[in-house]
Amino acid sequence: MVVYLKLALTVILMIFAAQVAAENVCPINEDIEPDMRMPESHFTRENADAAANKIKGIISGVDKKYEWFTVPNNLKVIEGFILKRDAMNAKGEMQAYHKGQFCEFMKNKAWWYD
């Protein structure tokens, strides 16, 4: 019985965590075309790490498959992740500041070059 209760609680917490993570911190900038818009959900640690690794490969000369927009797009992913992380983790007086910084980024920079 206790095992089933623990399992049920774990599932509920996972669903709740996914819902919280899926909510946007900032309003969606409808002026950016949907296919060009970087969604908030893209700014994850995994995507930031992948972007950093791509840039490292280009710098070192190991990665030779890239276009002119590869570096600026990957830099946006890294910047967006850092700003989102700071907005989500900030407390007290700094919360509004960091949320404002992330929302400004989402408004003015969260779109793909192509």
Residue pairs with C-beta under 8 A, 6 or more apart in sequence:
21 41
22 41
24 40
25 40
25 84
25 87
25 88
25 99
25 102
25 103
25 106
26 40
26 99
26 102
26 103
26 106
26 107
27 103
28 37
29 37
29 106
29 107
29 110
32 110
32 111
36 111
36 112
36 114
37 110
37 111
37 112
38 76
38 77
38 80
38 110
38 111
38 112
40 84
40 106
40 110
42 77
42 80
43 77
43 80
43 81
43 83
43 84
44 81
45 81
45 85
47 77
47 81
48 77
48 78
48 81
48 82
50 77
51 73
51 74
51 75
51 77
51 78
52 74
52 78
54 63
54 66
54 70
54 74
55 71
55 74
55 75
55 78
57 63
58 66
58 70
58 71
68 113
69 112
69 113
69 114
72 113
73 112
73 113
76 109
76 110
79 105
79 109
80 102
80 105
80 106
80 109
80 110
83 98
83 101
83 102
83 105
84 102
86 98
86 101
86 102
87 95
87 98
87 99
87 101
87 102
87 103
89 98
90 97
90 98
90 99
